[in-house]
Amino acid sequence: MIQTKTTFTVYSPPTLVYGRHAFEEVGVQAKKLGTKALIVSDPIMDRLGFVDQCRALLKEQGVEAISYLGVTSEPVDTYVTEALDLLQQSSCDIILSLGGGSCIDTAKAVAVVATNGGYIGDYMNLKKVASEEPVPHIAIPTTAGTGSEATNATVITDTSNDIKMMIKQPAFMPNVAIVDPVLTLTSPPSITAATGIDALSHAVESYLSRLAHPYTDMLALSAMKLIVENMLAVYEDGDHIDAREAMALGSLQAGLAFSNASVALVHGMSRPIGALFHVPHGISNAMLLPAVLDYSKDTCVGRLADLGTFFNTEGLSMSQAELADFAIESIKVLCKKMDIGNLKDWGINEQAFYEAIPKMATDALASGSPGNNPKVPTHEELMELYKVAYHYEF
């Protein structure tokens, strides 16, 4: 155990609905919360017919719906402003997010700002605390990765300063999470890989976090096992519904774990890369995860060894140190099989990256996440770790 505390508070959505065809419950759940819904989604979900399906399910229960489909990238503050304006103009009393983490995080921000006012950035680092109940929010993920449907955090980019704001308060927790693996069947291999590694990062970091405790350990261990055992299967065969179901559950458990134990250094380093170089969140996590685990290994050998046991499918006899190394090497192999390279392979200009390192290190530390890592870096160490990650060999 890393924690020295003996009592803990656990946050989760009041209602969790999961399993195949759970999406069909959306109308029933929405009717309990309001009469007119704003669906926050994106053009891809619209083209796939999910938005129309959602509207029909709501209509069956007498709930009206309008849509905001402006989420076309990772969430930014302008999406929050646009969706909030639509919510207020249309007098919606409930929000549904339908899509990946970008849609869910945008909806979380809208739900809170709608009743508490101000700019979403005001809520970062508890500068402004949401004291009023947010607009009720039903989160429906269509990827198995972010776990945002089960967290009280949102990550929104401040477009004026190129900073990804990690904002965490109880008010950002959705009222209902509906997790249906059938909705993830449409995810292409590249998205499946990015979101799957994101979920694995959540599980691993929550297990290694200085804020981990027995409840989060239980969730993180289960999530790691489910993800490790099924990640390649869904990447290689997107129609493998059993593996999709396992990944959806693993992602949900990882979300619950990191919402209560926090993420750590990987996420702290990842957000500035996303803000400045527009690398998708899951991909940047994957690029950083092995390098950060290498850096942290000496302070968490036992816990990394636990991860190594899930990769050790042949039951080879290994010491804890060997299992820890095996865990890191196995993640490298997994990334390589899913065509995830390093930051240089992604095409980020080396000079531009190196020039940005001081700002990225400052922003990473300011987010607070690196402070939860088993080994906490100084600003100088963090700058060096960015350089290592840029060339890191998978």
N, C-alpha and C positions, 0 to 999 in steps of 0.2 A: 504493500500500500504506500502511496505517495502522500496522501492527505494525513494530517494530524488531527483534524476535526473529527467529532464523533456524531454530529447531527447534520443533516443535509436537507435542502428543499429541492424538490423535483418539479420541473415545469414540463407540461405536455398539453397538446390540444385536448379540450374537454371530451371530444368525441373523435374516435379513430374508426374509420370504416375501411377494411382492406380485404383483398382477395379478388378473384376473377369476377368481373361484371359488377364490381362495387360502384362503378360510375352510375349505374341505374338507380342508385339511392339518392342522387343529387337533388332531385325534386322534393323528395320527402324531407331531407335535411334542410333545404332552403326554406320550405314552408314554415318550419319552426322558428325561423329567424327574421323573416321579412316578406314583403309582397312584391318588391321590384328590385331586380338584380342588375348590377353592372358586371359584365363578364370581361375580365382583363385577360387578353390572349394575344395571339400573333397571327400573321398571314398564313403561316404554314398550317397551324391548327385549323384555321378557317378552310383552307383548301382541302384538308383531309376530311372535312365534314364534322369534326368534333364540336365546333361551335354551334352548328345547326342542331346537332344531336343534343347538346346541352340545353339549348333553347326549348326543344321539343319536350325534354324531360321536365323542365321547369314549368312549361305550359300545362302539362298534365296535372300539375298540382296547384294551378292557378297563380303561378308566379310569373310576372312580366320580366322581360330581359332586354337590355341593350348591350352593345359590345364596344369595347375599346381594343383595337387591334394594332396599336402603334408600337408594340414591343418588338423591335427588329434587331436588337443587339442585347448585350448585357445591360442591366438596368441603369438608367441615368436619371438625374433629377428632372429633366424636361418631360420624361414619360410620366412621372408622378404628378407634375403640374397639369399636363394635358388630361390625364385620366381623372384627376380630382375635379377639374372644371366640368367634365362630362357627368360625373357622379352628381355634382351639385345642381347643374342645369336640369338634369333629368329626374331629380328627387328620388334617387335610388336609396334604399335603406339596407341593402346587403351587397357584398362584393363576392364574386367567384373568380378565382384565378385558375386558368386552364392552360397548362403548358409546362415548360421547364422552370428552372429556378428564377429566371429573369422575370417571368410573368408573376410568379408567386411573390418575389421580393418587391416588385412594383406595387402589387395589390396590398401587401402589408403596410407599405409606406402610406398609400392613399387612405387606408382604413384608419390609421392613427392621426394623420394630419387633418383629415376631414372633421374630426371632433375636437382636436386639441390645438389646431392652428399652427401658424408659423411655416418655416421652411424645413424640409426633412433633415437637412444638415444640423439644425438646431438641437436635434435629439442625440447627436453623437457624443459619446463620453458623458452621458447624463447631464449635459448642460441644460437641457430642457427635459423634464420628466412628464410623460403622458399621464395625466391625472384623471382624464375623462375616458369612459369606455369607448373603444374604437367602434367603427362600423363593423357589424358581424361579417366574418370572412370565412369562406369555404375554400380550401386549397386542394386542387386536383392536379397532381403531377403527371406528366406524360413521358417522363424519363425516370430511370432508376439511377439517381446520382446525387442531387443537391441535398436532399433530405429537408429542404426548406419548409415543407408542409408541416414539419414537426418541431420547428425551432422558434424561439422568440427573438430572432435576429434577422436583420435585413442588410444587404450590401448594395449601396447605391453610389454611383459615381457622381462626384461634384464636377460638372463639366467646366466650371470656371477655373478650377485649380488642378484638374487631372488627378484627383484623389478618390480612391475607392473608400467610401465611408462605411465602416462596419459599425452598425448601430444595434444595440442589444438592450431590450427592456421587455418586461412581461407583456406589455400591451401589444407587442408585435406577433404574439402567438395566435395562429388561426383558431377559430372556434371549432372547426371541423376539418379533418384531413381525410380525403377519400383517395385511397391508393389502389389502383386497378392495374395489374400487370398487362391486361389486354391493350391498354392505351399505349404501352411502350413497344408494342410489336412493330410500329411504324418507324421507330428510330433507326436510322442508317448506321452502319458499322462505326463510322467516325464519331458520331454522337454517342453511341453505345459505349465506345472506349473512353471518351472524355468524361462522361457522367459516371461510368463505373469506377474509374480511377479516382474521381472526386469522392465517391462514396467510400472507397477504401481509405483514402486520406483522412476522411472524417473519423472513421472507425479507429484507425491507427493513432491519429493524434489525440483523440479523446482518451484512448487507453494509456498513452504516454504522458498525458497532461498532468501538471502538478495539482490540478483541481479534480482529478479522477477520484471516484469513490466506489464502493461496492455495487451500487445500482448501475452506474454508468459502465463499470467493468463488465457486468453481465451482458449488457446490450452490445458493447463494443466487441467482446469476444464472439458473440453469436453473429454479429454483422461481418466481422472479418472472415469467419468460417464460411458463411453463405457466399460472400463475394469472391473469395479466393477459389472456392469450388465451382463457381458458375460463370465467372467473368469471361473466360475464353469461349465457353459454350455459346453464350449469347452474341459474342463478337463474330464467331464463325457461322452461327446459324440463328439469324434474327427471329425465326419462327419457333424457336425452341421455348414453348410456353412454360414448361416446368422450370427451366433455368431463368426465364424472365420473371416468373413468380418469386423465385428465390432471391433474385437481385432486387426486386421491388421491396421485399421484406427486409433484406439486408440494408438497403438504402434508408428505409424508414427507421430501423433500429440505430443505424449510424447517426441519423439526424437527431434522434432522441438523446443519444449518448453525447454528442458534441454540444448540443444545446445546454446540457447540464454540467458538462466537464470542460467545455471550451475546446477550440482548436488551438494550435500552437505555432511553431516557427514556419512550417510550410505555408500555411495560409497567410501569415504575416508578410512573408516574402512574395507570395503569389499576387496579392492584390495590387501592389504598385506596378508589377509587370503588366497586368491586365489593363490598368488605367493608362499607362504610357505607351505600351506597344500592342495593345488590343489582342493579346493572346487569350483564347477562351479559358475560363477559370479552371476547368477540369484538366486541360492540357498543361497549363502552367504548373498546377499542383503535381501532375505526373512527372514533369521535367525536374521538379525540385525535390520530390519525395526521397529518392535514393540518396542524393547528396546530403540532404538534411539528416537522414537517418545515420549515414556514415559519420557526420559531424557529432551527432548526439549519442552514438552507440555506447560509449564508455560509461555513460550515466544511466543507461536503461537496458543493460544486457538481458536481464531476466524477462522483461516484458517483450523485448524483440524476439527472444527465444520462443515465447508463447505464440507469436505470429509465425515464426519459422515452422512450428509443428503443423500448422495448417497447410503449408506448402510441402511438407515432408510426407508425401503420399505413399512412399515406399517404406516408410518406417525405419529409415537408416538410423543407426546409433550415432548420436552426436552430443557433444557437450553443449552447455548453454551458450558459450561463446560461439561455437560452430553453428548452432541454430540461429543465433542473431545474425551472423554473417550470411547464412543461407537465406534468411528472410529478405535481406537487402538484395542479394544476387537474384533471388526469385522475382522480386518486383522489377528489376532491370530486364529480366527475360520476358516477363509479362508485357512490359511497355514495348519492348522490341518486337514482339509478336503482333502487337497492335499498331505498329508503325508510328510509335511516339518517340521522337528523337530528342536531342537537347535543344537549348535555346538558340544555338548557332544554326542547327539544322532547320529550325523554324523559319530562318531567314532574317532574324533581327541583326541589324548592322552592329558590328562589334564596337566601333567607335561611339556610336550613339548610345549603345547599352552601357559602356564604361563611363561615359559622361553623365549618365542618369543614375549611376550607382549611389552617389552620396544622398540624393533626394530619395531614392527608393529605400535605402537603409533607414533614413530618418522617418519616412512615412510608415515603414514596417514596424519600427519600434513604437511609434505613436499610436498604432492600432491596438497595442496591448497584447496581442496574441503571442509574440515571441517570449513574453514574460512567463507564459505557461509551459514552455518547453522544459524538458528535464535538464537541459544544458542551455542556459540563457546567454546569448552572445552580447558582446559590447558592440558599439557602432562600428568600430574598426574590424572586428571579427565578422560582422554581418556583411560589410563591404567585400571582404575577402571571399566569403561564402557565395556571394553573387557571382564573383569571377570564376570560382570553381564550378558553379552550376552551369555557367555559359558553355563551358567546354566539356562538361561531364560526359564520360563515355558509358553508354548503355551496353 
